[in-house]
Amino acid sequence: MTQVYKPGDRIFDRIEVLEYIGDGGVGQVYRTRLGADEYAVKVLDPDLVSPDADAKALRETLLRNVPVDTILVRVRGVRSDGKRMHIIEPFVQGKNLRDLIVAQKDSGRKFDPAQVFGFIDRLLSFMTTLPSAAVHGALKPENIHIADDNPQISSGSRVRVTDVNIHRILSFSKYASVQLERDEAYAYLAPEFVSVGGNVDRHADIYSIAVLAYELATGSVPGKDPKPLSEAGFDGPEALDEVIAQALSPDPAHRPNTMREFRRLLRAAYPDAAQATGVSSMQLSAVDVFTGEEEDQVQVDVTDLDELDVFGEEPPPPSTYEEPPAAAKPSFEDDETIPGRNLSDVERELDAALAGEAAEAASATEDITAGEETVFGTKEDLFGGEEPEPAPEPEPEPEPEIEPEPEPEPEPELEIEPEP
């Protein structure tokens, strides 16, 4: 697809194009400005997503099970210009992991093993705070961003994840074909992705994170029959071989069952990397990185991540989900000491948060319209203002009254004359 916009153009007469970022596989990505804020606009390939598709339905699909106030970046609008479908979402400053991997390869160096698994531990710590229904399904370095001024692979990286649910608005075969053309991207798709029609669960995300750990640690993605980490150039504990091999299992049932379990196994195999994380919280400025304005740093625990709304609006209401979160898992024993708090404290907070979400989901209203507002947040669409109110459901037609059939009259009895 040839480049659609150039710097200075205006998309829908209101969004200024600042920079062409590149081709993301399913379409082109542009850095843009709307008012005082910057956004990424993705122009989808019309061969993959029809410009005549229902934009509102696409938006709802992209926002399905994506909670607010997490590392997952939520879309802010979907619209077609009659030729191509456009998606708008907050622009994440910094670099994605693919940029950092390529730069490291070009330098002829490898990432530090403790930094690699400190970063993986940090990513998993955020993933454990998500409800079970929040599945990305297609994680890869291109959609995992480090939103820091000096982006680095480390246990202190500020992580953002984009392209959530993007594969759900394409046919799974088209999406898999696009990824196949990009060898490294295809390696991140879980083996069951095609066999289940793209309808994957958290086991697929665990597989993708294991591929990420393998590539960061060795410089290459695992093949069909991957070598153990220790035989692929990784200078770290051999105990990780078994954990990564388990997470890379072709059978989802043989992988760790949850992000928390995967994180626990990695910490047990590489305690030095887990120790490098230091705390179970992340640093967030009082004004989010998307605005570029810095204030005093505030400490925010990952179990209660509540970053300020990047658009200067009231935050959307809390999300509900299509299915209730998995039941809270029991805490595991401490394997490190954190000043002021230990892992059991963190695990109890996580379990309490999950239990609270489950209770909230169970008591949610059955009103469909109210449910949409809760799941998808504010109705404001950056492409076109407020969405139209959904049409009222037609009243059911009254059932016709059926008159009872008259009972048949009894036949007269035959009179039999007596014989003479």
N, C-alpha and C positions, 0 to 999 in steps of 0.2 A: 504494500500500500504506500503510495507516494505521500510525502509530507503534506498534511492538510493545512496547517497554520504556520505562520512565521511570527517572530517577535514584533509586537505592535498591533497585530490583528486583535479583533474583539470577537469573542464567541458569544453568540446570541446578543450582540450589541452591548453587552455589559461586563463581560469578563475579559480582562486584558491579558494577552499572551506575553509572558516574560521570556520564556526559554523553551526550546524543544529538548526534552530529556532523552527520548529515544523510543524504540519499538519494544514494547513489553511482551510480544508474543501474540496476545489477543487484540492488540491495538497500539496506538501511539499515546505517549504520555507527555503532557506539557505542564510546566510550572506557570501558574497564572496568578493574577491579583484581582480580588473583588473587594472594593473598599480598602480597608487598612490591612486585610489579611491575605495570605497566600494559600492557594489551593492547587492540588494536582487534578488536572482534567484528563481523563482517559477517553480517547476517541476509538471506539471499538471497530474492528474490521467487519464490514457489512456482510462478508462471506461467513462470518462466525455468528454474528448477532444481527438479526434483521432490523433495519431502521424503522420498520413498521410494527415492531413488537410493542406490547403494552408497557410503557415506561413505568407506570405506577407498580405493575406487577413485578417488573425487574427490580425496582427499588426495594420492594418488600422482601423479595428473595435475598437480595444482598444484605439486608438488615436482619434477616431471620436468625434468632438466637445469638445476636451480637450484643452483649450487655454494654452499658455505658460505664465510663470510669475504669477502663482496663487498658491493657497494652494494645488491644484490637482497635484499629482505626475504622470508624463508621463513615459510610458514604453520606453526603449531604444533598444529593440530587441526581436525578436521571432524566435525560431529555433527548429527543431525536430532532435533528434539523431536516428530516426527510431523506437524508442520504446516509447518515451514520448516527449511531447511538452514542451519547456522551454520558460519562459518569464523573461527578465532582466529589472530592473528598479533601480533608486537610492535607496540605503539603508538609511532609516530614523533612525537616532540615537534617543535615548530616549525610551519611552514606549507608547503602545497603551492604549486606555481608558479601555479596558477589564482588562489589567494588573492592572491598578489603582483601578478599581472597586473591583476586587478580593482581593487586598491587604487591601482595606478599610473594606471590610466585615470581613476578617480574624482578623482585629484589633478590631472588635466589635464597630466601630465608624461609624458615618455618615458624609458625606461631609457638609460643612457649606452652608446653603441655599443661602447666598449672593454670595459665590464663585461659586456655581453651575450655577446660572442664570447670573452671570457675565461672566462665560465661554460660556454659550449658546449664550449670546449677542455677544460675540466676534466671535464665529463660524458663527453666522448669518451675522455679519458685513462683513465677507469675502465672504459668499455665495451671498450676494447682489451684489457683484462686478462681478459675473459671468454672461455671457449672458444666455438668457432663454433656449437656446438649450443645454447648458452644464448641463446635468442631470446625477447624479450618479446612482440613481435607487435602490441601495442596501446598503445604509449607515448603519453602525453598529459600536459598540465600537472597534471591531477588526481592522477596517480600518481607524480609526481616531487616529492619532498619535500626541503626544506632544513631540516635538523635542527639549527639553531643557536638560541641564546637570542634573537638579533636577526636573524631570517632576511632575507637580502638576495641579490639576483642579483649574484654576484661570482666572481672566479677562486679565492676561498678558501672557497666554500660547502661545507658538509658535506652530501653528497647521499645520499639513500636512494630506492629505487624499489620501489613496491608493485604489487599486482595482477598479478604475473607468472603467466602461463598462465591467467588468469581467463577469457579468451575461449574456452579449450579445453574448459571444462566446460559450455558452452552450445552450442547449434547456432549455426554461424557466421551464419546468416540472422537468428536472434533477436538475437545480439549486435550485428550491424550495424544492425538496426532500432532497438535501444535507443540506439545512438550517433547515429543519424539524427535522433532526436527532440531531440538536443542538438547543434545545428549545429556549434559549434566542436569538439566531441569527434569528430564524424564526419569533419571535415576532416583529422584526424590519422591516419585509417586509410589505409594504402597502397592505391592503386587495385586492386592484384591481390588484396586481402584476400578479396573476394567470389568472384572468378573461380577462386581455388584453394581455396575452402572453408575459409578461415582458416588453412590450412597454409603459413604464410609463413616466410621465412628472414631473415637479417640485413639484407637490402636493405630490408625493410619498416621496421625500426628506424631505418635511415639516413634513409628518407623522413620518418618521424615527427620525428626530431631536426631535419631541415631545416625542417619546418613550425614547430617550436618556435622555431628561430632567427629565422624570418620574423616570427612573431607578436611575439616579444620585441623585435625590431628596429623593427617598423613599427606595432605596436599592433593588427594585424588578421591573420587567417589568410589564406593565399593562396587565391584562387578557382580555378576550373577552368583559366583561362588567366592565371596570376598576372603582375602587372607585375614588372619587375626591382626589386630592393630600392631602387636609387637613384631610381626613379620612384614609389616607394610611401612616401616620407617618411623614408627612412633616411639619416642624415647620417654616412656612413662611406665607405670605399673602394669605388669602382665595380668593382674587381676581384672583389668578393664576388658580384656579380650572376651571373656565369657559374657559379661554384661552387655556389651555392644552386639555380640553375636546373637544373643537372645532377643534384643530389641530389633534386630534386622531379620528375624525369622520370617520366611514367606507366609507362615501360618499365623494370623493375628492372635489365635488362642495361645500361642507359645510365647508371645511377647509379654512384657510387664502389663498388668491389667489397668494401671492408672499412672498418671504423671507422677503422683506422689511415690508410688512404688518404684518407678524408674529412677527417680531422684535419690531415693534411699539406697538403691543398689549401687548407683554411681558413687555416692558419698562413702559407702562402706569400702568400695574398691579403691578410691583415691581420696583419702581423708585430707591430704594436704591441699587439694584443690577446693574441697568444701570449706576448709578453714580459711582459705583466701577470701571467701565471700564476706567474712567478718560479721555482717549483720544481715537480718532478714528483711531489710527495708531498702527503699530507694530514695534518692535525693530528687526532689522536684522544686523548681523555682516557684515563687508565688504567682508568676505569670508564665504560662506554658511556653515551651520552646518555639511554637509556631509563630508567636508574635515577635520574637527576637528581643523582648524587653526582660531584663533580669532584675530580680529583687533578692532580698535575703533568702538563703536556702532554708527550706523547711523540711523536717524529717517526716516522712509519711510511710506508715507501715503497709506492706503489701497486702495484708489481710483486710485493710480498710482503705484501699486506693481511691482517693477522691480528688483528682487533679481539677483545677479550676477550668471552667468551660473556656475553650480556646477562642470562642467567637464573641465573648463578652455578653452572652445571653444567659438566661436561667438554665441550669442543667436540665435535661429531659428527666422525666420520672424514671424510677428504677425499672429494669427490664423484667419481663416474665419470659417463660420459655415454653417450647412446645411439649417438652416432657419434663417431669420433675427431676432435680439433680439427684445423683446417686446418693445413697445413704452415707452418712459420715463414717469414715474409717477410723478404727482405733488408733491412738497415738503410738508412735514407736519410741523406743528408748533413745535417750540423748546420745549423740555420737560426736558432739562438740560443745564447747561452752561459749556462749555469747554474753558479753558483759550486760548484766541487768536482766537478761532473758535467756532462756535456753530453748532447745528445739521442742521440748514438750509443751512449753508455753505457746509457741508459735502454732504447733499442731492443734492444740486445744482451741485457739482462736480461729483457725481455719475450719475446724469441725463445727464450732458454734456458728460461724458465718454460713456454712453450707446448710446447717439445720435451720437457720433463720430463713434462708432462701427457699428451702423446701416448704416450710410452713407458709410463707408468703404465697408461693405458687399454688398451694393447696386451697388457700382461701381467696384466690383471685376470682373476680366476677366472671360470669359466663357471657356477659354482654359483648358481642363481637366487636362493635365499634370501639368501645372503651378498651378492649383488649388490644386492638391495633394501635391505639394511642400509647398504651403502655409499652408494647413491644418495640415500636418503631420510634418512640420519642416524639419530639416536636413535629408538627405537621408542616413547618416551614420548609419549602423546597428552594434551594438557592437559585435554581434555574427559573422558577416561575412563581414565587410567592406561595400563598397558601394553596394547598391542594383542595379540590372541590370536595364538599361533604359527600359521603357515600349516599347513593340513592336509597330512599327508604324501601324496606322489603315490602313487597305486595302482601296485602292481607289475604289470608287463605279464603278461597271461595267456600261458601256454605255448602255442606253436603245436601244434595237434593233429597226431599222427603219422598220416601217410597210408600205408596199406598198399599196396604195389605191386600192380597188377593182374596176375593170373597170365597167363603167355604162353599163347596159344591152341595146342592140340595140332595138329600138322600133319595135314592130311587124307591118308588112305591113297591110295597111287597105284593107279590103275585097272589091273587085269590085262587085257591084250588077248590073246585066244586067237588063235593063228596060223590062217590060212585053210587049209582042207583042200586 
